[in-house]
Protein backbone atom coordinates (compact mmCIF):
# COMPACT_ATOMS: atom_id res chain seq x y z
CA UNK A 1 0.00 0.00 0.00
CA UNK A 2 1.43 3.37 -1.01
CA UNK A 3 0.61 6.96 -0.09
CA UNK A 4 -1.09 7.37 -3.48
CA UNK A 5 -3.49 4.44 -3.17
CA UNK A 6 -7.01 5.50 -4.26
CA UNK A 7 -5.94 9.15 -4.77
CA UNK A 8 -6.56 11.44 -7.74
CA UNK A 9 -3.41 13.10 -9.09
CA UNK A 10 -2.76 16.24 -11.15
CA UNK A 11 0.63 16.29 -12.90
CA UNK A 12 2.28 19.48 -14.13
CA UNK A 13 5.64 18.77 -15.75
CA UNK A 14 8.28 21.22 -16.94
CA UNK A 15 9.50 21.41 -20.54
CA UNK A 16 13.14 21.92 -19.47
CA UNK A 17 12.87 19.52 -16.52
CA UNK A 18 10.76 16.40 -16.22
CA UNK A 19 7.84 16.25 -18.67
CA UNK A 20 4.37 15.35 -17.39
CA UNK A 21 4.24 12.22 -19.53
CA UNK A 22 7.37 10.84 -17.83
CA UNK A 23 5.86 11.41 -14.37
CA UNK A 24 2.63 9.79 -15.53
CA UNK A 25 4.53 6.68 -16.68
CA UNK A 26 6.17 6.39 -13.26
CA UNK A 27 2.80 6.61 -11.51
CA UNK A 28 1.33 3.73 -13.54
CA UNK A 29 2.85 1.32 -11.01
CA UNK A 30 0.74 2.84 -8.20
CA UNK A 31 -2.99 2.65 -7.56
CA UNK A 32 -3.64 6.36 -8.15
CA UNK A 33 -5.83 7.90 -10.86
CA UNK A 34 -4.21 10.56 -13.05
CA UNK A 35 -7.00 13.06 -13.80
CA UNK A 36 -4.83 15.67 -15.58
CA UNK A 37 -1.33 15.61 -17.02
CA UNK A 38 0.40 18.47 -18.81
CA UNK A 39 3.86 19.76 -19.68
CA UNK A 40 4.27 23.51 -19.36
CA UNK A 41 7.02 26.00 -20.15
CA UNK A 42 7.76 28.21 -17.15
CA UNK A 43 9.63 31.28 -18.39
mmCIF file of the N, C-alpha and C atoms, coordinates in Angstrom:
data_MODEL
# 
_entry.id   MODEL 
# 
loop_
_atom_site.group_PDB 
_atom_site.id 
_atom_site.type_symbol 
_atom_site.label_atom_id 
_atom_site.label_alt_id 
_atom_site.label_comp_id 
_atom_site.label_asym_id 
_atom_site.label_entity_id 
_atom_site.label_seq_id 
_atom_site.pdbx_PDB_ins_code 
_atom_site.Cartn_x 
_atom_site.Cartn_y 
_atom_site.Cartn_z 
_atom_site.occupancy 
_atom_site.B_iso_or_equiv 
_atom_site.pdbx_formal_charge 
_atom_site.auth_seq_id 
_atom_site.auth_comp_id 
_atom_site.auth_asym_id 
_atom_site.auth_atom_id 
_atom_site.pdbx_PDB_model_num 
ATOM 1   N N  . UNK A 1 1  ? 0.847  -1.178 0.000   1.00 0.00 ? 1  UNK A N  1 
ATOM 2   C CA . UNK A 1 1  ? 0.000  0.000  0.000   1.00 0.00 ? 1  UNK A CA 1 
ATOM 3   C C  . UNK A 1 1  ? 0.894  1.244  0.000   1.00 0.00 ? 1  UNK A C  1 
ATOM 4   N N  . UNK A 1 2  ? 0.622  2.160  -0.926  1.00 0.00 ? 2  UNK A N  1 
ATOM 5   C CA . UNK A 1 2  ? 1.433  3.373  -1.010  1.00 0.00 ? 2  UNK A CA 1 
ATOM 6   C C  . UNK A 1 2  ? 0.621  4.584  -0.555  1.00 0.00 ? 2  UNK A C  1 
ATOM 7   N N  . UNK A 1 3  ? 1.278  5.710  -0.473  1.00 0.00 ? 3  UNK A N  1 
ATOM 8   C CA . UNK A 1 3  ? 0.606  6.958  -0.090  1.00 0.00 ? 3  UNK A CA 1 
ATOM 9   C C  . UNK A 1 3  ? -0.391 7.409  -1.149  1.00 0.00 ? 3  UNK A C  1 
ATOM 10  N N  . UNK A 1 4  ? -0.235 6.932  -2.380  1.00 0.00 ? 4  UNK A N  1 
ATOM 11  C CA . UNK A 1 4  ? -1.091 7.369  -3.478  1.00 0.00 ? 4  UNK A CA 1 
ATOM 12  C C  . UNK A 1 4  ? -2.255 6.417  -3.763  1.00 0.00 ? 4  UNK A C  1 
ATOM 13  N N  . UNK A 1 5  ? -2.429 5.398  -2.950  1.00 0.00 ? 5  UNK A N  1 
ATOM 14  C CA . UNK A 1 5  ? -3.494 4.438  -3.171  1.00 0.00 ? 5  UNK A CA 1 
ATOM 15  C C  . UNK A 1 5  ? -4.855 5.124  -3.101  1.00 0.00 ? 5  UNK A C  1 
ATOM 16  N N  . UNK A 1 6  ? -5.661 4.933  -4.150  1.00 0.00 ? 6  UNK A N  1 
ATOM 17  C CA . UNK A 1 6  ? -7.013 5.500  -4.262  1.00 0.00 ? 6  UNK A CA 1 
ATOM 18  C C  . UNK A 1 6  ? -7.038 7.025  -4.229  1.00 0.00 ? 6  UNK A C  1 
ATOM 19  N N  . UNK A 1 7  ? -5.993 7.679  -4.692  1.00 0.00 ? 7  UNK A N  1 
ATOM 20  C CA . UNK A 1 7  ? -5.941 9.148  -4.768  1.00 0.00 ? 7  UNK A CA 1 
ATOM 21  C C  . UNK A 1 7  ? -6.070 9.591  -6.218  1.00 0.00 ? 7  UNK A C  1 
ATOM 22  N N  . UNK A 1 8  ? -6.524 10.811 -6.424  1.00 0.00 ? 8  UNK A N  1 
ATOM 23  C CA . UNK A 1 8  ? -6.561 11.439 -7.739  1.00 0.00 ? 8  UNK A CA 1 
ATOM 24  C C  . UNK A 1 8  ? -5.367 12.381 -7.820  1.00 0.00 ? 8  UNK A C  1 
ATOM 25  N N  . UNK A 1 9  ? -4.667 12.370 -8.956  1.00 0.00 ? 9  UNK A N  1 
ATOM 26  C CA . UNK A 1 9  ? -3.407 13.098 -9.090  1.00 0.00 ? 9  UNK A CA 1 
ATOM 27  C C  . UNK A 1 9  ? -3.468 14.050 -10.277 1.00 0.00 ? 9  UNK A C  1 
ATOM 28  N N  . UNK A 1 10 ? -2.945 15.259 -10.073 1.00 0.00 ? 10 UNK A N  1 
ATOM 29  C CA . UNK A 1 10 ? -2.762 16.236 -11.149 1.00 0.00 ? 10 UNK A CA 1 
ATOM 30  C C  . UNK A 1 10 ? -1.254 16.384 -11.350 1.00 0.00 ? 10 UNK A C  1 
ATOM 31  N N  . UNK A 1 11 ? -0.805 16.228 -12.590 1.00 0.00 ? 11 UNK A N  1 
ATOM 32  C CA . UNK A 1 11 ? 0.631  16.290 -12.896 1.00 0.00 ? 11 UNK A CA 1 
ATOM 33  C C  . UNK A 1 11 ? 0.896  17.515 -13.757 1.00 0.00 ? 11 UNK A C  1 
ATOM 34  N N  . UNK A 1 12 ? 1.841  18.349 -13.320 1.00 0.00 ? 12 UNK A N  1 
ATOM 35  C CA . UNK A 1 12 ? 2.284  19.481 -14.130 1.00 0.00 ? 12 UNK A CA 1 
ATOM 36  C C  . UNK A 1 12 ? 3.796  19.345 -14.284 1.00 0.00 ? 12 UNK A C  1 
ATOM 37  N N  . UNK A 1 13 ? 4.216  18.948 -15.474 1.00 0.00 ? 13 UNK A N  1 
ATOM 38  C CA . UNK A 1 13 ? 5.636  18.773 -15.752 1.00 0.00 ? 13 UNK A CA 1 
ATOM 39  C C  . UNK A 1 13 ? 6.238  20.051 -16.302 1.00 0.00 ? 13 UNK A C  1 
ATOM 40  N N  . UNK A 1 14 ? 7.541  20.055 -16.442 1.00 0.00 ? 14 UNK A N  1 
ATOM 41  C CA . UNK A 1 14 ? 8.281  21.218 -16.941 1.00 0.00 ? 14 UNK A CA 1 
ATOM 42  C C  . UNK A 1 14 ? 8.991  20.835 -18.234 1.00 0.00 ? 14 UNK A C  1 
ATOM 43  N N  . UNK A 1 15 ? 8.903  21.692 -19.226 1.00 0.00 ? 15 UNK A N  1 
ATOM 44  C CA . UNK A 1 15 ? 9.501  21.406 -20.536 1.00 0.00 ? 15 UNK A CA 1 
ATOM 45  C C  . UNK A 1 15 ? 11.011 21.221 -20.435 1.00 0.00 ? 15 UNK A C  1 
ATOM 46  N N  . UNK A 1 16 ? 11.684 22.013 -19.610 1.00 0.00 ? 16 UNK A N  1 
ATOM 47  C CA . UNK A 1 16 ? 13.137 21.921 -19.471 1.00 0.00 ? 16 UNK A CA 1 
ATOM 48  C C  . UNK A 1 16 ? 13.560 20.980 -18.348 1.00 0.00 ? 16 UNK A C  1 
ATOM 49  N N  . UNK A 1 17 ? 12.590 20.440 -17.619 1.00 0.00 ? 17 UNK A N  1 
ATOM 50  C CA . UNK A 1 17 ? 12.874 19.517 -16.523 1.00 0.00 ? 17 UNK A CA 1 
ATOM 51  C C  . UNK A 1 17 ? 12.317 18.151 -16.840 1.00 0.00 ? 17 UNK A C  1 
ATOM 52  N N  . UNK A 1 18 ? 11.390 17.708 -16.026 1.00 0.00 ? 18 UNK A N  1 
ATOM 53  C CA . UNK A 1 18 ? 10.764 16.401 -16.220 1.00 0.00 ? 18 UNK A CA 1 
ATOM 54  C C  . UNK A 1 18 ? 9.380  16.604 -16.827 1.00 0.00 ? 18 UNK A C  1 
ATOM 55  N N  . UNK A 1 19 ? 9.144  16.082 -18.032 1.00 0.00 ? 19 UNK A N  1 
ATOM 56  C CA . UNK A 1 19 ? 7.837  16.249 -18.671 1.00 0.00 ? 19 UNK A CA 1 
ATOM 57  C C  . UNK A 1 19 ? 6.736  15.488 -17.932 1.00 0.00 ? 19 UNK A C  1 
ATOM 58  N N  . UNK A 1 20 ? 5.513  15.978 -18.051 1.00 0.00 ? 20 UNK A N  1 
ATOM 59  C CA . UNK A 1 20 ? 4.375  15.354 -17.395 1.00 0.00 ? 20 UNK A CA 1 
ATOM 60  C C  . UNK A 1 20 ? 4.168  13.912 -17.800 1.00 0.00 ? 20 UNK A C  1 
ATOM 61  N N  . UNK A 1 21 ? 4.426  13.587 -19.060 1.00 0.00 ? 21 UNK A N  1 
ATOM 62  C CA . UNK A 1 21 ? 4.240  12.216 -19.534 1.00 0.00 ? 21 UNK A CA 1 
ATOM 63  C C  . UNK A 1 21 ? 5.196  11.250 -18.830 1.00 0.00 ? 21 UNK A C  1 
ATOM 64  N N  . UNK A 1 22 ? 6.402  11.698 -18.519 1.00 0.00 ? 22 UNK A N  1 
ATOM 65  C CA . UNK A 1 22 ? 7.369  10.840 -17.826 1.00 0.00 ? 22 UNK A CA 1 
ATOM 66  C C  . UNK A 1 22 ? 6.912  10.570 -16.393 1.00 0.00 ? 22 UNK A C  1 
ATOM 67  N N  . UNK A 1 23 ? 6.376  11.587 -15.729 1.00 0.00 ? 23 UNK A N  1 
ATOM 68  C CA . UNK A 1 23 ? 5.863  11.410 -14.370 1.00 0.00 ? 23 UNK A CA 1 
ATOM 69  C C  . UNK A 1 23 ? 4.664  10.471 -14.395 1.00 0.00 ? 23 UNK A C  1 
ATOM 70  N N  . UNK A 1 24 ? 3.807  10.641 -15.403 1.00 0.00 ? 24 UNK A N  1 
ATOM 71  C CA . UNK A 1 24 ? 2.629  9.790  -15.532 1.00 0.00 ? 24 UNK A CA 1 
ATOM 72  C C  . UNK A 1 24 ? 3.023  8.327  -15.713 1.00 0.00 ? 24 UNK A C  1 
ATOM 73  N N  . UNK A 1 25 ? 4.056  8.064  -16.491 1.00 0.00 ? 25 UNK A N  1 
ATOM 74  C CA . UNK A 1 25 ? 4.526  6.682  -16.685 1.00 0.00 ? 25 UNK A CA 1 
ATOM 75  C C  . UNK A 1 25 ? 5.009  6.087  -15.365 1.00 0.00 ? 25 UNK A C  1 
ATOM 76  N N  . UNK A 1 26 ? 5.690  6.879  -14.551 1.00 0.00 ? 26 UNK A N  1 
ATOM 77  C CA . UNK A 1 26 ? 6.173  6.386  -13.257 1.00 0.00 ? 26 UNK A CA 1 
ATOM 78  C C  . UNK A 1 26 ? 5.026  6.070  -12.311 1.00 0.00 ? 26 UNK A C  1 
ATOM 79  N N  . UNK A 1 27 ? 3.934  6.811  -12.413 1.00 0.00 ? 27 UNK A N  1 
ATOM 80  C CA . UNK A 1 27 ? 2.804  6.608  -11.510 1.00 0.00 ? 27 UNK A CA 1 
ATOM 81  C C  . UNK A 1 27 ? 1.907  5.450  -11.927 1.00 0.00 ? 27 UNK A C  1 
ATOM 82  N N  . UNK A 1 28 ? 2.143  4.866  -13.096 1.00 0.00 ? 28 UNK A N  1 
ATOM 83  C CA . UNK A 1 28 ? 1.328  3.734  -13.542 1.00 0.00 ? 28 UNK A CA 1 
ATOM 84  C C  . UNK A 1 28 ? 1.525  2.503  -12.653 1.00 0.00 ? 28 UNK A C  1 
ATOM 85  N N  . UNK A 1 29 ? 2.607  2.458  -11.899 1.00 0.00 ? 29 UNK A N  1 
ATOM 86  C CA . UNK A 1 29 ? 2.851  1.324  -11.013 1.00 0.00 ? 29 UNK A CA 1 
ATOM 87  C C  . UNK A 1 29 ? 2.118  1.470  -9.685  1.00 0.00 ? 29 UNK A C  1 
ATOM 88  N N  . UNK A 1 30 ? 1.492  2.615  -9.433  1.00 0.00 ? 30 UNK A N  1 
ATOM 89  C CA . UNK A 1 30 ? 0.741  2.838  -8.198  1.00 0.00 ? 30 UNK A CA 1 
ATOM 90  C C  . UNK A 1 30 ? -0.748 2.683  -8.468  1.00 0.00 ? 30 UNK A C  1 
ATOM 91  N N  . UNK A 1 31 ? -1.544 2.793  -7.435  1.00 0.00 ? 31 UNK A N  1 
ATOM 92  C CA . UNK A 1 31 ? -2.988 2.654  -7.563  1.00 0.00 ? 31 UNK A CA 1 
ATOM 93  C C  . UNK A 1 31 ? -3.693 3.998  -7.609  1.00 0.00 ? 31 UNK A C  1 
ATOM 94  N N  . UNK A 1 32 ? -3.016 5.044  -8.077  1.00 0.00 ? 32 UNK A N  1 
ATOM 95  C CA . UNK A 1 32 ? -3.639 6.363  -8.150  1.00 0.00 ? 32 UNK A CA 1 
ATOM 96  C C  . UNK A 1 32 ? -4.288 6.563  -9.522  1.00 0.00 ? 32 UNK A C  1 
ATOM 97  N N  . UNK A 1 33 ? -5.160 7.567  -9.597  1.00 0.00 ? 33 UNK A N  1 
ATOM 98  C CA . UNK A 1 33 ? -5.828 7.900  -10.857 1.00 0.00 ? 33 UNK A CA 1 
ATOM 99  C C  . UNK A 1 33 ? -5.315 9.261  -11.318 1.00 0.00 ? 33 UNK A C  1 
ATOM 100 N N  . UNK A 1 34 ? -4.690 9.308  -12.484 1.00 0.00 ? 34 UNK A N  1 
ATOM 101 C CA . UNK A 1 34 ? -4.212 10.563 -13.050 1.00 0.00 ? 34 UNK A CA 1 
ATOM 102 C C  . UNK A 1 34 ? -5.390 11.233 -13.755 1.00 0.00 ? 34 UNK A C  1 
ATOM 103 N N  . UNK A 1 35 ? -5.841 12.374 -13.223 1.00 0.00 ? 35 UNK A N  1 
ATOM 104 C CA . UNK A 1 35 ? -6.997 13.056 -13.799 1.00 0.00 ? 35 UNK A CA 1 
ATOM 105 C C  . UNK A 1 35 ? -6.575 14.149 -14.774 1.00 0.00 ? 35 UNK A C  1 
ATOM 106 N N  . UNK A 1 36 ? -5.328 14.643 -14.667 1.00 0.00 ? 36 UNK A N  1 
ATOM 107 C CA . UNK A 1 36 ? -4.832 15.674 -15.576 1.00 0.00 ? 36 UNK A CA 1 
ATOM 108 C C  . UNK A 1 36 ? -3.324 15.564 -15.627 1.00 0.00 ? 36 UNK A C  1 
ATOM 109 N N  . UNK A 1 37 ? -2.774 15.645 -16.834 1.00 0.00 ? 37 UNK A N  1 
ATOM 110 C CA . UNK A 1 37 ? -1.326 15.613 -17.016 1.00 0.00 ? 37 UNK A CA 1 
ATOM 111 C C  . UNK A 1 37 ? -0.962 16.588 -18.121 1.00 0.00 ? 37 UNK A C  1 
ATOM 112 N N  . UNK A 1 38 ? 0.008  17.449 -17.838 1.00 0.00 ? 38 UNK A N  1 
ATOM 113 C CA . UNK A 1 38 ? 0.403  18.466 -18.806 1.00 0.00 ? 38 UNK A CA 1 
ATOM 114 C C  . UNK A 1 38 ? 1.885  18.778 -18.643 1.00 0.00 ? 38 UNK A C  1 
ATOM 115 N N  . UNK A 1 39 ? 2.479  19.265 -19.722 1.00 0.00 ? 39 UNK A N  1 
ATOM 116 C CA . UNK A 1 39 ? 3.858  19.758 -19.679 1.00 0.00 ? 39 UNK A CA 1 
ATOM 117 C C  . UNK A 1 39 ? 3.815  21.223 -20.049 1.00 0.00 ? 39 UNK A C  1 
ATOM 118 N N  . UNK A 1 40 ? 4.319  22.060 -19.181 1.00 0.00 ? 40 UNK A N  1 
ATOM 119 C CA . UNK A 1 40 ? 4.266  23.509 -19.358 1.00 0.00 ? 40 UNK A CA 1 
ATOM 120 C C  . UNK A 1 40 ? 5.682  24.069 -19.511 1.00 0.00 ? 40 UNK A C  1 
ATOM 121 N N  . UNK A 1 41 ? 5.761  25.281 -20.030 1.00 0.00 ? 41 UNK A N  1 
ATOM 122 C CA . UNK A 1 41 ? 7.025  26.003 -20.149 1.00 0.00 ? 41 UNK A CA 1 
ATOM 123 C C  . UNK A 1 41 ? 6.959  27.196 -19.206 1.00 0.00 ? 41 UNK A C  1 
ATOM 124 N N  . UNK A 1 42 ? 7.753  27.141 -18.142 1.00 0.00 ? 42 UNK A N  1 
ATOM 125 C CA . UNK A 1 42 ? 7.761  28.213 -17.152 1.00 0.00 ? 42 UNK A CA 1 
ATOM 126 C C  . UNK A 1 42 ? 8.926  29.150 -17.457 1.00 0.00 ? 42 UNK A C  1 
ATOM 127 N N  . UNK A 1 43 ? 8.598  30.300 -18.030 1.00 0.00 ? 43 UNK A N  1 
ATOM 128 C CA . UNK A 1 43 ? 9.632  31.279 -18.392 1.00 0.00 ? 43 UNK A CA 1 
ATOM 129 C C  . UNK A 1 43 ? 9.409  32.545 -17.608 1.00 0.00 ? 43 UNK A C  1 
# 
